């Protein structure tokens, strides 16, 4: 199926089209992101967050001239923002980053929604097992890699990846179902 048709049906809420876009574009996005920063986990996290935000905000998106071009620009923006927070990546060229700021009204709406989302996220975090909460805390609050988490928790590397994956999947599934989730990047702010 043509990417433009997939995009259109994705905007209408078709989950299969959304998954097809992800499957078609993931490898190319990862390769592109890896050229920006060689931090594989960061690239993977940014791609996953990008697609989470796309799904959550699909009702505000419109048609695009190039699906891949749109996704590459969005990933580049996410990576530059993520690396700007981390001084280890100060060598990246930020002069080419696009400046995407919303209006003052958009910022106020985001703040109100962040409060509501924070309450819901706290509720769903409480539903996780203690080990899942620990893994999420190590990953996002302490910014540890999977290898460090496996060492701290005395579990294998694949078990650490799986534990965090399942935890995030549960949280994302429940957070996506929230009505009025306008700016999904609030999710990132809440986990940090």
Secondary structure, DSSP 8 states (H G I E B T S, - for coil): --HHHHHHHHHTT-HHHHHHHHHHHHHHHHHHHHHH---HHHHHHHHHHHHHHHHHTGGG----S-HHHHHHHHHHHHHHHHHHHSGGGTTS--TT-------HHHHHHHHHHHHHHHHHHHHHHHHS-HHHHHHHIIIIIS---HHHHHHHHT--HHHHHHHHHHHHHHHHHHHHTSTT---TTHHHHHH-
